[in-house]
Amino acid sequence: MSAPSRDPMTPAERRAGVSLAAIFALRMLGLFLILPVFAVHAHELRGGDNLTLVGLAIGAYGFTQACLQIAYGAASDRFGRKPVIVFGLLLFVFGSVVAALADDIFGVIAGRVLQGSGAISAAVTALAADLTRDQHRTKVMAMIGSSIGLVFAGSMVAAPLLYARIGLDGLFWLTALLAAAAIGVLLWIVPAAPPVPRGSRGSLGEVLRNGQLMRLNFGVFVLHLIQTMMWVVVPSGLVAGGLAVEAHWKIYLPAVLLSFCAMVPAVIVAERRNLVKRVFGAAVLLLLLVQVGLYLSVGSVIALATVLTLFFVAFNVLEATQPSWISRVAPPHAKGMALGVYNTLQSIGLFLGGVLGGWLAQHFGTAGVSLCAAALALAWLLVAATMTPPPPRPQVATARN
């Protein structure tokens, strides 16, 4: 007797997933390329000796993203996904140009604020939901989450090499070109978006009252807050250990490659064996241990390299699993609102991480940054322990004779 046949993704769904992940990747690559080098370069800018302002420049785009994320999602419901995404990417291009032309720290901050005003994350994830069926939506959300982790890791390798050749202004010009390329992908590769349904939608209050969703929102907030906090101090720590900026790729490249060797099987095992919560909790614990290691590794390039490898493992696992988990626990009629809140908390974390990391580094040094990040990771670990595992994926039976 034959069991039900498999229901694979259609070519249109595969194209939607890959192309929308590429849009996320192109935009986030432009943002992440600045992280490994800006804290070192900032001393060449007027006002760049103030670490609080340096941290503000690193995280400023997260502030405007946080303010506008839900508004962009609502606008995409009214005017359509693609027009809103194009508008946001054009603002991102404009902000990149402003930052490229800046000759002081305040000009860079203004450019980063404008970059963040292109807050398209919720609109892109809503478009992904529009273009995929329920049984394949988790895969597409995981593709998008994995693309963010991948480009973050790749930017850590590429940024020092690019910075040595084209400088900081060149990096900002490159981010403008990447955003323009993302517009091309959206218009010519992403499948046509279906009409936005006008039925009942979830309310903000419904999402905020959902304990599982808010635990995941707290997690993405802490993850990105810690991420930007670290990159206020890590590049300078490598320089203090005797490694020039243009050689930082020698640390980042092995760390990235080793982290993906560990991350990929961890995510596969988590999904196939319904161990998402255990793998998730282990990654949060690893993030906590990384912060302790960062506190203990001051002045040692080898110790920093080890800590960074472990950080990339934790970050990539968490970045790949959280969007998937959100898509599985959000009420079907409230997915768009849930993703809007999720992306808003992510953006707030990016902003506060830069500001808080800069302020702590200014007043308490690297130790203050790592201890604060460790406390945040510990709080997240306690919150994660109270989460209910996501519902297992439906099992597709194989055919039998």
FIBADREN-444916 format. One record per residue: residue in one letter; x, y, z of N, C-alpha, C in turn. Coordinates in steps of 0.02 Angstrom, whole numbers, plus 50000, padded with zeros to 5 digits. Layout:
% residues N
aXYZXYZXYZ
...
//
This chain:
% residues 401
m500434994050000500005000050000500445006250000
s500285011149959500695017149953500485022350003
a500975025150037500845030750082500775037050042
p500525042450072500455048650036501125050950009
s501115053549948501735055749917502005062049951
r502645063049942502955068949970502685075249935
d502715080849972502465087149945503035092149946
p503485091749898504075096149899503885103349883
m504355107849896504255114849878504205115449802
t503775119849779503725121149707504315125349684
p504455125449619504995129849595504885137149615
a504265139449615504125146449634504285147449708
e504125142549751504275143249822505035143249834
r505385138949798506115138849806506415145449783
r506175148049727506435154349702506275159949751
a505675159949779505485165049828505945164749889
g506055158649915506475158049974507185160249962
v507485157949908508185159749893508255167249879
s507795170049840507865177149820507725181749879
l507235180149921507095184449979507665183850030
a507945177850038508535177250081509115181350053
a509175181649987509705185649955509605193049969
i508975195449968508835202449983509045204050055
f508855199750101509075200650170509835200750173
a510145196050139510875195350142511225201550114
l510995204050057511315209950026511265216050072
r510675216850101510585222650145510975221950210
m510935216050241511285215150305512035214950297
l512275212550239512995212650227513255219850229
g512875224350198513065231450199513105234150270
l512645232050313512645234450382513205231250422
f513315224650412513795221050453514525222550433
l514645224550370515335225850349515665231250392
i515275235550421515555241050461515805238650529
l515485233450556515605231550626516335229950642
p516685225850602517365223850623517885229350618
v517735234950585518265239850572518105246850597
f517465248350610517295255250625517595257750690
a517595253650742517865255850806518595257850801
v518965254550755519675256350745519735262550702
h519335262850648519375268550601519115275050632
a518655274550680518315280550705518795285750732
h519385283650754519875288450781520105293350728
e520025291750664520225296150610519685301350593
l519095300650623518545305350612518525310550667
r518305316550651518205321550703517665319150751
g517815319150815517345316750865517385309250876
g517815305750839517845298550843518225295850903
d518495300350944518845298051005518365296851062
n517725298551052517205297451103516885290751090
l517015285751133516775279051121516005278551125
t515695283051164514975283051166514685284851098
l514985289751064514765291650997514925286250946
v515495282850956515665277250912515135271750918
g514955270050979514435265050989513765267250960
l513615273850966512995276450937513005275750861
a513575277050830513625276250757513525269050736
i513805264450775513735257350759513005255150764
g512655257450815511975254950827511415259550804
a511575265450775511065270350760510525267850713
y510735263750664510235261450616509695257150650
g509875253850705509385249850740508835254050771
f508985260450788508475264750819507915266250770
t508095268450710507565270050661507215263750637
q507575258250632507245251950615506715250150667
a506895250950731506425249350784505805253750781
c505905260150764505345264750762504875263350703
l505155260850648504775260550585504585253450563
q504835248350598504725241550574503985239750568
i503605241050620502885239350618502525243650567
a502725250150562502415254650514502525252150442
y503125249750427503255247050361502835240850347
g502765236650398502355230650390501625232550375
a501365237550413500685239850401500615242950331
a501115246850311501095249950244501105244650190
s501475239250201501485233950150500815230450145
d500435230250200499755227550197499305231950154
r499425238450156498985243150120499205244350048
f499855245250037500095247249972500435241649933
g500515235849964500845230249931501555229349957
r501795223149957502455221749985503015224849945
k503015223649880503595225749840503695233349838
p503175237449828503295244749828503605247249893
v503375244449949503635246650014504365244450022
i504525238450000505215236050005505685240149961
v505465241849900505875246149856505995252949889
f505475255949918505545262449951506055261950007
g506005256650047506485255950103507195255050079
l507295251150026507975250150000508265256549971
l507845260649940508085267149914508315271649971
l507945271650027508165275550085508825272850112
f508905266250111509535263250133510115265550088
v510005265750023510515268149976510705275349993
f510205279550004510325286650019510735287350084
g510555283550135510925283850198511645281550190
s511755276550148512445274250136512855279650102
v512555283350056512915288850022513085294350072
v512605296050115512745301250166513325299150210
a513345292950233513895290550275514555290450237
a514535288650173515145288450133515455295350126
l515045300450123515285307350114515455310850179
a515315307750236515415310950301516155311550318
d516345316950350517035317750373517075318450449
d516525317550484516535317450557516055312150582
i516085310750647515685305350676514935306850670
f514755313250672514045314950670513745313750601
g514145314850548513915313250481513805305750472
v514245301650501514155294450498513525292350536
i513415295350594512805293750633512185295450592
a512185301350559511615303250517511495298250461
g512035295950429511965291050376511695284450402
r511925282450460511685276150489510955276550508
v510735282450533510035283350549509615282650486
l509845285650430509485285050367509485277950341
q510045274450349510055267450329509505263550366
g509455264650430508955261050470508245262850452
s508135268850422507455270750405507175266450349
g507605262650315507355257750267507195251250301
a506715251350346506575245650392506135240550358
i506415236550314506015232150271505955224950297
s506245223350354506275216350375505575213250382
a505115216850415504445214050424504095213250357
a504185218150311503855217650245504135211750205
v504795210550210505095204950173504855198350201
t504845197650267504615191350296503865190250283
a503475195750281502765195050263502695192750191
l503115195350146503105193150077503285185750072
a503775183650112503955176550113503365172250133
a502985174550183502395170850205501865170750149
d501795176250112501315176550057501465171550002
l502115170449990502325166649931502445159249946
t502325157050007502445150050025501835147150060
r501745140650053501215137150088501415135650159
d500925134250201501055133250273501585127950285
q501555122450247502005116850261502725118350243
h502845123650205503525125250185503765132050213
r503335135350251503515142050275504095141850323
t504105136650365504655136150413505335135650377
k505345131850321505975131250284506205138050258
v505735141950232505925148450204506145153150259
m505805153050317506025157350373506715155250397
a506845148750398507515146350417508035148550366
m507855148550302508325150950250508505158250262
i507995162350278508115169450291508545170350353
g508375166750407508775167250468509485165050457
s509575159550419510255157050405510645162050363
s510295165550317510655170350274510945176050316
i510585178050369510845183350412511465180950448
g511435174950476512035172250509512615171450461
l512465169250399512995168150350513335174650331
v512935179950317513255186150295513595189650353
f513345188650414513705191450471514395188350477
a514405181750472515055178350476515495180350418
g515215180550357515615182450299515875189550303
s515475194050331515705201050336516295201650384
m516325197350434516895197550480517545195950444
v517495191650393518085189850354518245195150302
a517735197450266517835201950209518005209050230
a517705211450285517775218450302518505220850311
p518915217250349519605219650356519985220050290
l519865215150246520205215150181519955220950137
l519295221950136519015227450096519225234150124
y519225234750190519415241050222520135242950204
a520575238050201521265239450184521335242050112
r520865240250069520915242149998520505248449982
i519905249050010519465254549989519285259350045
g519495257950107519355262450162518635262250185
l518475266050237517805265950264517295269050216
d517495274550183517015277550136516865272650079
g517365268850057517255263850006516775258450029
l516805256550093516345251650119515625254250116
f515535260650132514865263450129514615263850056
w515055265550009514845265449939514655258349918
l515035253549943514875246549927514185244549954
t514025246850015513375245250043512805248250000
a512925254149972512425257149927512325252749865
l512875250249837512815245949778512465239349795
l512605236649853512275230349873511525231349880
a511315237049909510605238349917510275239349849
a510625242649803510355243349735510285236549701
a510765232149713510705225349686510105221649716
a509965222949780509385219749812508735222049779
i508705228349757508115230749721508025226849656
g508585225649621508545221749560508295214749572
v508535211549626508305204749643507555204849656
l507325209849693506615210249710506175210949648
l506385215349602505965216949545505975211549491
w506545208149483506625203649426506685196249442
i506785194649506506865187549524506325185149571
v506155189149622505625187049669504965186349631
p504615180649641503965179849606503475185449623
a502995186449579502485191549590502105190149655
a501995195349693501655194549757500905193949747
p500585189349782499845188849778499535194749814
p498905196249801498565201649837498575200249912
v498665205549951498675204750023497965203350047
p497865197850084497185196350108496925201750154
r496275203050150495965208250191495555205450249
g495665199250265495285196250319495515198750387
s495295195350438495475197450506496225196550518
r496515201250554497225200950569497325201150644
g497885198650666498035198750736498185205750760
s498025207050822498165213650851498835213550887
l499105219550899499735220150936499655217251005
g499085218651037498965216151104498975208551107
e498705205251056498695197951054499405195151053
v499845198351013500535196051010500895197351076
l500785203251105501135204951167500905200551226
r500295197851221500055193551275500265186251266
n500575184651210500785177751196501475176651228
g501485172751282502105171851319502655168651278
q502485163751236502995160451196503315165351146
l502895169251113503165174151065503605179251100
m503395181651159503775186851193504435184151220
r504465177751237505105174751256505585174651196
l505325172951137505735173051077505945180251060
n505495185051070505665192051056506205194451104
f506155192451167506685194251215507345191251193
g507325185151167507945181951145508275185551087
v507885187351036508195190750979508445197651000
f508105200851047508345207251074509035206451107
v509095201451150509725200351185510285198251137
l510125193951089510635191551042510945197351004
h510535201750977510805207150936511095212850979
l510845213551040511155218351086511865216151102
i511955209751118512615207051134513075207451073
q512805205851014513195206050953513515212850942
t513115218250945513395224850933513825227250991
m513665225251052514105226951109514805224151098
m514835217851076515485214751067515915218351016
w515585220650962515985223650908516175230950920
v515995233450979516295239751001517005238651026
v517145232551052517785231451085518215226051053
v517925221251016518315215750989518855218050940
p518715222350890519245224350844519835227750879
s519675232050927520215235350964520605230351006
g520265225151031520605219951069521105216151027
l520925214750964521385211350919521985215750902
v521845222250893522395226950879522855227350939
a522565227650999522975227951060523395221651069
g523155216051042523545209851045524085209350993
g524155214650951524695214850902524495212950832
l523835212350818523605210450752523305216550717
a523615218650661523375224450624522685222950594
v522295228350582521605227550558521585223450494
e522045224750447522025221250383522175213850390
a522415211750448522555204550460522025201150501
h521505204750520520975201750562520625195850528
w520635195850460520305190350425520635183650442
k521265183850462521605177650481521295174450543
i520965178550583520595176050642519885174250621
y519565178750584518855177950569518725172050522
l519145171050471519015165750422519005158850454
p519535156850490519495150150522518915149650571
a518785155150608518235155050656517565153850622
v517465157250565516835156450528516765149450501
l517295146850470517255140150440517135134850493
l517495135150548517395130250601516695130850631
s516445136950638515785137850667515245134750624
f515305135350557514795132450514514835124850514
c515445122150523515505114850529515125112250590
a515085116350642514725114350702513985116150698
m513825121950667513135124350666512675120150623
v512895118350562512455114850515512195108250544
p512635103750569512355097650597511925098850659
a512085104050698511675105450758510965107250738
v510885111450687510215113550665509835107650634
i510195103450595509865097650564509615092850617
v510035091350666509835086750720509245089650758
a509265096250772508725099450810508055098650774
e508045099650709507425099350672507185092150661
r507635087650642507435080850625507235076750686
r507535078150743507405074250802506975078050854
n506695083650832506275087750876506635089650941
l507255091750933507665093850990507815101350987
v507355105050958507475112250948507615115751014
k507205114451065507305117951128507975116351160
r508185110051157508825108151187509415111351151
v509395111151085509945114251047509935121751057
f509345124651058509265131851070509565133751138
g509365130051190509625131551257510385130651261
a510655125651227511375124551227511735130451193
a511425133151140511735138851106511725145051150
v511185146151188511155151851234511685151051289
l511745144951315512265143651366512955145051337
l513075143051275513725144251243513845151751236
l513315155551220513375162751215513595165751282
l513325163151337513525165451404514255163851417
l514475157851400515165155951411515645160051369
v515415162051309515825166351266515975172951301
q515465175851333515575182251367516065181551425
v516015176051461516505174751514517205174051483
g517245170451427517885169751393518155176351369
l517715180651344517935187251321518225191251379
y517935190651438518185194051497518885191551516
l519015185051506519645182051526520195182451473
s520005184351411520475183751355520795190351335
v520745195351376521015201951359521765201451346
g521995203951288522705204151271522965197951236
s522565192751230522785186551197522405185551132
v522765185751076522445184751012522185177551005
i522565172751029522355165751024521715164551064
a521685167351124521085166651165520495170051131
l520595175951103520055179451068519815175551008
a520285172450972520085168350914519645162550935
t519815159350991519405153851016518715156251036
v518695161851072518055164651094517625166551034
l517925169450983517535171550924517255165550886
t517645160150882517385154050850516765151550886
l516795151250951516215148950990515635153850983
f515775160350980515245165250971514885164150905
f515265162950851514955161850786514515155650786
v514735150350821514325144350826513655146050859
a513685149350917513065151050953512625155750912
f512925160950883512535165950846512195162750786
n512545158750748512265155750688511705150850704
v511785146850756511255142250776510625146150796
l510715151250837510145155150861509815159150805
e510215161850760509945165850705509565161450656
a509745155150650509405150550604508765147750635
t508755146750700508185143250731507625147950754
q507785154150773507265158450801506715160350751
p506875162550690506325164150643505885158050629
s506195152250623505805146050612505335144750671
w505585145650732505175144450791504595149450794
i504725155750778504195160850776503635158650728
s503825156450668503325154750618502915148750638
r503165144550684502815138550705502355139750765
v502475144950804502055146050864501595152050857
a501715156450808501275162250800500595160050775
p500055162950800499385161450773499365162850698
p499045158550658499055159450585498815166350563
h498315169150597498055175650577498465181550603
a498995180050643499395185350673500135184750655
k500295180950603500995179950586501335186550567
g500995190750527501295197050506501445201550565
m500965202250611501075206350670501625203350714
a501635196750721502145193550762502845194750733
l502905194350667503555195650636503745202950641
g503255207450639503405214450648503695215950717
v503375213150768503625214050837504315210950845
y504395204950817505045201450821505605205750790
n505495208350730505995212350697506105219050732
t505585221750764505665227850803506125226750862
l506015221250899506445219850957507155218450935
q507235215250877507905214150850508255220850838
s507895225650808508185232150792508355236050855
i507915235650906508055239050969508695236351000
g508785229650996509395226651021510015229150985
l509975229650919510535232250880510715239350901
f510215243550911510335250450930510625250951000
l510285247851048510515248451117511185245051128
g511325239751090511965236451096512545241151079
g512465244951025512995249751008513075255251059
v512505258051080512535263651128512785261251196
l512505255751221512705253151287513425250651285
g513615247151231514305244751226514805250451225
g514645255851187515095261651185515145264951253
w514575265751287514585269051353514965264851404
l514855258351404515215254051451515965253951437
a516145253651372516855253751354517185260351375
q516815265751367517075272351386517215272851460
h516775269951502516815270951574517105264951613
f517035258851584517245252951621517695248251582
g517845250051520518295246051480517975239651454
t518395235351425518155229051396517825224651448
a518085224751509517795220451562517075222251575
g516915228751575516225230851587515765228351532
v515995228551470515595226251414515455218751420
s515965214851431515885207551433515475205351493
l515555208551551515165206551609514425208251601
c514275214051571513585215851558513275210951508
a513645209251455513395204451406513275197651438
a513725195651484513635189151518512995189251559
a512855194751594512245195251634511625194751590
l511645197951532511085197551485510985190451459
a511535187051442511495180151418511215175551472
l511405176751535511145172751590510395173751598
a510165179951592509445181351596509075177651540
w509365177751480509055174351423509035166751435
l509555164051464509575156851478509015154951525
l508885159051575508355157651623507665158151589
v507585163051545506955163851509506855157951462
a507385155951426507335150351378507145143851413
a507355143051475507205136851511506455135951523
t506065141451521505345141051534504945140351470
m505275139951412504915139651348504655132651334
t504095132351300503815126051278504115124351210
p504355118251199504635116451134504135117751078
p504365119951019503905121150964503585114650941
p502985114950912502675108750887503115105450836
p503165098850837503595095350788503335096250718
r503805095850671503605096050600503185089950584
p502695090650540502325084650518502795079750483
q502735073550501503155068350470502825065950405
v503215065750352502955063350288503145056050280
a502655051950274502795044750268503105043150201
t503555038350202503855036050139503415030650109
a503465030050043503045025250008503265018050024
r502765013750031502915006650043502565002549989
n502864997049973502574992649923502064988049956
//
